[in-house]
Amino acid sequence: MTGKRKMKPKHIPQRTCVGCREVLPKRNLIRIVRGEQGVAIDPTRKAAGRGAYLHDVRECWVKALKGPLASALRTTINEEDRKTLTAFMDSLADPQPEKVSGSAGADLTEGPMN
């Protein structure tokens, strides 16, 4: 009757990116918090206040700053806070566009058909 105890899998907190709505582990996202000093980035992920999460991808930040971030934080983002968030967004690396060789697709469609 005494068998081996199975280890429970460790719980990993999940959060949703407000830009793209993708659910990811909390550690993979950046927390933005609405606190007493306004809206700011929370590097500790523990600051008091209402929080929202975003990827470290510029596209998500652009989408979120158009409205979903303010809705998630239940506030309006003033110009000073928006400048701070935009400056952080500008520091993020652009995703590398996939390189597509133009000649590979052209070979299939061009040339005489025998």
N, C-alpha and C positions, 0 to 999 in steps of 0.2 A: 503493500500500500504506500510505502514511502518511495516515491519516484523522484526523478530529477526535477527540480523546479525550472520552469521555463522563464527566461528573462523577458520582462515586458519591454516592448520597443520604447525607446525614449521619445517622449512627446516633443515635437518640434512645432513651436507656434507659427501659424500661417497668417499672412496679411495680404491685402489686395492693393495693388498699385492703382492709385486714382487716375492715372493717365491712360493706361491700357487695360485695366480691369483684370490683369493676370494675377493669380494667387501664387505666392512664393513664400519661402521661409522668411521670417521676420528679419533675420540677419542679412539677407541679400538686398534689403531695401533701405532707403534713406528716410528718416522720420522728420516730418515738418510738424512743428507744434505751435498752437495758439496759446500763448501764456500772457502773463501780466504786462510784459514788455512788447507784445504784438506777436506777429508771425515770424518764426525763425527756424533755422535748421537745428535739429537736436542731435549732435554727434554722439551723445551718451545713450540715446534712446530711452532715457529715464526721466526726462524733465517733466515737471508737473504741467498739466494742461491738456487740451484736446489735441490729439495727433492724427496725422494722415501719413501715408507712405507712398514713395515714388521709387521707380527704378533709377539707376544711374545712367539712364539713356536720355539724350536730349529730346527725342520725339515725345516721350512721356511727359517731360517737363513742359514742353510747348502746349500739349493738349491740356494738361492740368491747370496751367496758368490762365487758360481761357475761361475757366469757370468751375470745373469739378473740384479743384483744390479748395476754393473758397466755400463751396457747398459742403465738402467733407469736414472742414473746420468750423462750419456754421458761423461765418463772419465775412466781412468784406476785407480785401487785402488793400491796405493803403499804399501810396506811391513809394514811400521809403522802404517798406517791406518787399514790395514788388521788385524794386531795384536790387535789393540784397539777394532775392531768390533768382533773379535774372542773371546777376553776376556769377552766382554759383552754377547756374545752368550753363553759362558760357564757358566755365572752366571744365565742363565735362567733355570727354572725347567724343567726336562724331563716330558713329559706327562705320566700319569699313564697308563701302559698297562692294557687292560681289562683282568680280571681274568677269565679264562676258566677252569672249573673243568673237568679233564680228565675222571672221572668216569661216568659222565652223558651221554656222547656220546657213551662210551663203552658198557653200559647196553643195548643199542638198537641193537648193532651189534653182541654181543657175546651171547653164550648160545644156548641150544637146541631149535629147533623150534617145537612146538607141534601143 
